[in-house]
């Protein structure tokens, strides 16, 4: 458990360092970390039917695994797929959370987020 926390902290430091370099102008071109989640393939998965093996076949191995609790749905296993691209003053982060039944490993659904940001720009 301690190793996992250290790895997560190291990943956060790495992302912030890369973003800082890009903002500072030291970057020579676009920098990419991770692979963008294959959200266009989510339709191939069926909630309550697809298995964890199906999810891996469609989306590949997740970058992280954990658990999430909802008052409505209870405890679910969660898998994280993420990527970040930094180019000068622009950054784009994409995250996909996939939820599986903690006991059966059956796909329950997903949550998809993306952001585009400009650093140092005000209106």
N, C-alpha and C positions, 0 to 999 in steps of 0.2 A: 504494500500500500504506500509506504514511504517513497519507494522508487517511482511509482506512478505520479505522485504529487511533485516530485523533483522534475520528472520529465515534462509535466504540464507547465511548471514554472519556467523551465528552460525554453519551451516552445513560445511562451508569451514574451520572454525577453528577446528571443530571436526575431519575432514579428515586429516588436517595437523598435529593435535596432535597425532592421531593414527599412522600416517606415521612416525612421530618423535620418538614415543616410539618404534616402530618396528626397526628403524634404530639404535636406542640407545641400543638395545639388551634387553630391558625390557619386550618385548613380549614373552610369553611362547609358543605360537603356532600361527597358521594362524588366522587372524582377518578378518571378512567379514562384509561389510556394504551393504545393499540393496540386491536385487535379480538380477542375470544376466538377461538382456533382452532376451526374447524368440524369437531371430532372426530366428530360424528355423521355426517359425510359420508365418512369414511375407507373405509367398506365399498364405496364406488363405485370405489376404486382396487384394482388387482390387481398384486401383486408379480410382477416379471418380464414384465409385459404392458403396463401403463400407462406412458405417456411423460411427459416433463416438461411438455408442453402439457396433458396430461390432468390433472396435478397442479394446474397453475395454473387450469384450468377449474373444478376441484372446490373448491380451497382459496383461490384468489386468489394474488396476488404475495406472496412471502415477505418478512419484515422484514429478513432477513439471509441471506447465502450463504457457504459455506465448505467445508471438507473434514474428514472424520473417518477415522481409521485403526483397524482392528480386527485383532488377530492372526489371527482366524478368517476374516474377510470381506475384508481388505485395505483399500485406499483407496476411499472413497465420497465423492461430492459430498453436502453436507448443506445443507438449507434450514431456516431457523428462522421459526416463527410464534409470537408471544408477546403477552401482554396483562397488565396489572396494574391492579387496582382497590384504592383506599385509601379507607376511610370511618372517620374517627375513629381508634379503636385497632385496627381490623381491616384486614388486607391480604390480597389473594388474587392469586397469580401463576399464569398458565397458560403452558406452553411445549410446543410440538410440534416435534420434529425429524423431517424427512423425508429419507430417504436415496435417492440415485440412483446408478446405475452411472456412474463417472467418464467412461468412454469412449462409452457409448451413450445416456446420459440416461434410461435406463429405471428406473422406480420399483422400489426394492428393499425398502422397508418404512418403519417409523416408530417413534418413541419419544415417549410422551406423559407429561407431568408437570404436576401442579397442587398448590398449597399454599394453606392457609388459616392465617393467623397472627393472634394477638392480641398487641399491643405492651404491654409493661409489666405483664403479669399473671404472677404466680407462685403456686405452690401450696404 
